[in-house]
């Protein structure tokens, strides 16, 4: 009952062009049936994410560990709430990040859980920069 | 009790079979001469009701499966086509969907009856545990069945419930992938859920056979909880129990038919009339009502794994009930304290159910935690403790003695009445406070409301005109074919009118012999063409918000009625939240934006739209559409007509449903009456 060959093949890596995404905007792409949020963060959002005392977080992780060095303005996360799998809404909630409408979990501008029942941060999918304006997810 | 039967058929052919397979003897000893306690009350007819409902669900389900397509792209449409095009498909679907709710309602009564009268105690432990297994299988079946229509609530319910398993440490994620057959809920998930939804009812039927077998070995419990001792304590199953069950089932059918014919969407969720969309989560995910108490327990525990464990143990704990409650007296009739705690427990379950449907915030979370503790305390503290400290009242020596000294059971009913009245009162206060300053769509007088409601033909035809001249430039009507305009119960066009109407449209067809697509005039069998080729195009052309298809809009939109209105709605058959909302939104545009509300660029203020910022500009203005029949050409009239038309597109067979409903009710009332008097006659000597 595990995924069949065609499902696995359809889950191959995809490339996404980032050049049309302006600062402060984000796009949602689908990979393996999951929505991936790609946010072009503002300076304010980056600063907020880095100013937090990491030890105080429910799932401690630094912002540096969640983005690629040299591309700090880009946050790439799987947009599936780690509680029960709803899709959080970008640019909502008290932390300039994501807000899940189902059970009220709130994530910050680094996709880290800050408030609500979700146990973990929004996962970062495997990805790398193929050029300055293009990433490959998967 | 069901030893070898001495039954001998008189027909030689049947004798021949009986010597080789004694199936008639088995039937005879199990359902004819089987001794049943003579003091059973009507709560005991729910066993028969449940067997009937299981048969009903399997029968309607098998026929529905002949017309259903288990594919992520086609499932939603195939369900709509069942309702619209299959002969009596609307009836089958309503019977199956409401049947699930009725099945659960009956099983809850059946379980609470067992709880009250101690039917789980020695020697009926295995019987009880088999019952819990049936209940678990029912929950799994019901959940997978709810996924099949592939609406928004189906999809997101499936996502939330399958994600519960990801809470299991180490293997959770692999289990979830195994359930999905992919990386998220998708087509493989739908396929396997369909397969399992078809399989599980037959497993249930198998366990039901074991359940009945165990019942016939231990014998039925009874309201006094004393075992039958002499022949005077029992009556033969047929005709006594048979006819009583028939009467019970026919009364139950009255309730069932009320839902099927008059309130088919009362227990459902409006969001499930929106096709599944993996990119948008509905603002408020709620499971079907029969899972709500467990959902409330899940949500009231702040830790994910603990919440999942709590939810499952709330059901599994029932298996241990025979050992948690060690009291020797079976029936709560003779246990003054246990009786009170039983009713408190019932109230806790109902309140948990109510909380399960509320948003998880503020007071609801705290109340949910308190009630979760109460739920578990009943099993883990109250019952074990009561069996040690309670002094039960003396139990009668035999069933016949109990029947002779009847009386005094009004206390419980009075208690229930007081609790219910108090809850209603509190609820109404809450509601009065909540409704201050809120923008509830105003109620309208619709020709199609109520048990004898019919569509106003004039309004349907005018509404069609408004749709064609105004709405159709942005909104599709993809489930409606031109031929439907001539169907009985619709706008009442003749065949020639339908053909003329259709030929005004250009429909894309092909490929022709040269392999090219071409355009031709529409025919009666064609569907209304949609204004945009796909959702993305619709989104791009309308500032990011795709105009929804209007075929189902009056059923896909609703607003919260709140407690206690949803209880009154059951009796008044109020079903028109959708039309009221649509009519209100069409008229709710206001130039002046009230203070404190900011409307983003490209949106418009609408009083009744959730959030007030709507992307659709004011669509109707006075005199915009000309009417030939002299009706006023005002926005209010346009809104009313087009809403009536859209109610018809959402449910083209509504008139047939209400007409058949009336006939069924007349039949059922007469039938139930006949059953009642037959039952009186049969039982005349036994009381």
Interface residues (C-beta under 8 A of the other chain):
Chain A: X1 X2 X3 X4 X7 X11 X28 X30 X32 X33 X34 X35 X80 X83 X84 X85 X86 X87 X100 X101 X102 X103 X104 X117 X118 X119
Chain B: X156 X159 X160 X162 X163 X164 X166 X177 X178 X179 X180 X181 X182 X183 X184 X185 X186 X188 X192 X278 X279 X280 X281 X282 X283 X284 X285 X299 X302 X303 X304 X305 X307 X360 X361
